[in-house]
Amino acid sequence: MPIIRPISDLRNNFTSISKAVHTENEPVFLTKNGKGDMVVMSLEYYEQQLARIELYQKLNEAREEIRNGATGKDARIVLQGLMPS
C-alpha cells in the first residue's frame, strides 16, 4: 500500500519520513493541497529502480535485435564456457 503524506510532513516530520522510506523500502508520496506533488525514496530504492529500468532497456534492445534477424548462441554452450575447467 503506498505511503502518502502531506508535503508539510517533509519539514515537520522529516525523521519519520526518512525512517519510512528506509524501513519499508518504498517511496513516500507527498501531496500539496490534496494533489500529488513529489516522491521521496531511499537511495537504495532509487538505485534498484534504475537497475530495473536498465535491465528492461537491455531486454528491449535484445528483442529488437532478434526481430531484425540477429541470432544468438546456445545458452548451455555459453554457460559451459563460463565454468572453470
C-alpha positions, 0 to 999 in steps of 0.5 A, a space after each residue: 500500500 503506498 505511503 502518502 503524506 502531506 508535503 508539510 510532513 517533509 519539514 515537520 516530520 522529516 525523521 519519520 519520513 526518512 525512517 519510512 522510506 528506509 524501513 519499508 523500502 518504498 517511496 513516500 508520496 507527498 501531496 500539496 493541497 490534496 494533489 500529488 506533488 513529489 516522491 521521496 525514496 531511499 537511495 537504495 530504492 532509487 538505485 534498484 529502480 534504475 537497475 530495473 529500468 536498465 535491465 528492461 532497456 537491455 531486454 528491449 534492445 535484445 528483442 529488437 535485435 532478434 526481430 531484425 534477424 540477429 541470432 544468438 548462441 546456445 545458452 548451455 554452450 555459453 554457460 559451459 564456457 563460463 565454468 572453470 575447467 
